[in-house]
Structures are given as C-alpha cells and as structure tokens.
Amino acid sequence: MKHLHMLMAVFTFAIFIFQAMPIMMGKSGRLSRNMMIASHLIYTLLVVSGAMVLLPVIKLVGIPHWIIAKIILLVVAVSATIKATRPTVTKNQARAGVFIAMIAYLGILSLVFIKPMNLF
C-alpha cells in the first residue's frame, strides 16, 4: 500500500503541474472532462491508500500530529486548485490559487521528509 500511496502522490503533483501550467501562462484553466475524472480518481486513491497506510500506525502510536497537518494541507491544496480552475475566476485569482496550492504541496513534501517527532 505504501508504494501505491507514493505513486498516487506523484500523480497528484503531476496533475497539479498539468493544471497549473496554462494558468501560469495566462490561459484559461478550464479542464477537460477526462482530466476532471482522472483527478477525482487519483485524489480518491491517494486518500484511500493513505488511510490504509495509516491504520497500522494508529494501532501502535495513535495519530501523529504531522499526519493531521498533511491532511489539512491536502484539503487546502485541493480547494485552492479547484478555485484556480473555475471558469469564473480572474487571472489573478487563478494565479493566487495556484500559488497557495503550491505552498501547500511544498508543506506536505517537507512533512514527508522531516516527519517531526511527537513531543507530548
């Protein structure tokens, strides 16, 4: 399951880059139907595989606080990406959404490598 989760994380970031490139070039961020289906499928597999990886950890030590931070950052990244790809937003709003999502994804990536210890 861990390998599936890591693969879905790579696909999630790749889809984000694919969605962000037109927005950063000043074009419309409108997605095709197939891309929307693919992004929903990959987000679902990412969350399900993450939950499956997390279950043994919860039984041993409970939920580490950095996992909660990763979940919150994923929600921020997904919601900012959704906002950026809506057809009713201005170019500046779309770029701000992409920037916020990028910061959230970088936060997730830093938590993956650092894995701060529970200090309480």
Buried (B, 14 or more C-beta within 10 A) or exposed (E): BEEBBBBBBEBBBEBBEEBBEBBBEEEEBEBEEEBEEBBEEBBEBBBBBBEEBBEEEEEEEEEBEBBEBBBEBBEBBBBBBEBBBEEEBEEEBBBBBBBBBBBBBEBBBEBEEEEEEEEE
